Amino acid sequence: QVQLVESGGGLVQAGGSLRLSCAASGRTFSSHYRGWFRQAPGKEREFVAAIRGGTTYYADSAKGRFTISRDIAKNTVYLQMNSLKPEDTAVYYCAGGGVGFSLSDFGSWGQGTQVTVSS
């Protein structure tokens, strides 16, 4: 019932940065997790980062390079991605309404935004 729209993907060289945005339309709850997942060609969708209140969670592949944050007034979650690597190339999906931060815990999903990192 919550609509999520991602933006900010694109083509970037290795070592560069991108900031993804996920705007939510409809009610969101601070008690729920919001997060980011990604899916590369031929691979399963995998967890990247999540946030609940002021607490953040990261996959090992994202730690030290990616930062998840939120703007409560804009009902928007961000994923700042620095030091990008070719292996970060994937479709990135925003997720909301999470009672946890595994794939099956989220009830709302965005349409995905493509991130391509060239070597």
N, C-alpha and C positions, 0 to 999 in steps of 0.2 A: 504493500500500500504506500510505501515511501518510494518516490522516484529519485534515482541517482543518475547524475550526468557527469561523466569524466571529460576533462580537457587537458591540454598541455603536452600531449605526446608529439613526437616528431622524430626527425633524423638528426643525430648528433655524433660527433667524432669521439673516439675513445678518450677518456679523461675529461670530457665535458660534463655539463650539468643540465638537468631539466627539472621543472617543478610541475607536478601533476595536481590538478584540482578536482574535487568531487563535490558538487553542489547537490544538496538534498531539498526536494520539494515535498512538503507534507511534514507531519510531526516526527520529530526524532526525540530520543530520550537519552539523557546523560548517563543513565544506568546501563545502556547498551553499548557494545563494542562497535566501532567502525574500523574498517580496515582496507588493506590493499592486497590483492593477489595478482599473480601473473601466470601466463601460459605461453610457453615457447612452442614452436612447431615440433610435433612429435612427442611432446611431454605433457604430463598432467598439470593441472592448475595447482600452483603452490603458494603458500602463505609468504607474504613479504613483511607486513607490518600491521599493527593494530593499535588503537587508542581507546581508552575508557576513562573518562574524567581526565585527570592529569597524568595517568599512568600509560606508558607506551611499551610496546612489545615488538621485537624484531626477529626475523629469521637470521641465522648465522651469516648468510650471504649478504644481508643488508646492513649489519652492524658496522658502525664506523663510517658508513658512506651515505646511508639514507636516513632521513628524519621525517617522521609523521607528526603533524600538528593539526590544530583545528582553530577555526574562527567561529565562535559561538554565535555572534551577531549575524554572520552571513550564512550560518548553517552549512559550512563548508569545511572539508577535510583536505589537507594537502600532503603530498609526498615529495619532499625535496630530495633529489637524487644527484649526488656528486660523484666524481671519479668513476664515471660510467665505463663499463667494460662491454666488449662485444657479447659476452654471455648474458648480459642484462637484456638483450633484445627479446621482446615478448609483447603480447597484448596485456596491458595492465587493467585490472578490473577493480572498481571500488565496490565495497560491500558494507552493508549496514544492517541494523537490527540484530546484532549478534548477541547471543547469550553466552558466548565463548568466542574464541578466535581461531577455531579450526574451520575448515571449509563448510561443513554441514551445520555449523552454528549460526550462519548468517541467513537472514530471510529476504534481504533485498540486494539486488545487484545492478550495477551500471552496465552499459553496453560495451565498454572496453575502449581503450585508446592505445594505439600502436606506438611503441618505442623501439627505434632501430638505432643501434650503436655501431658505427663503422670502425674498422681497425685502421 
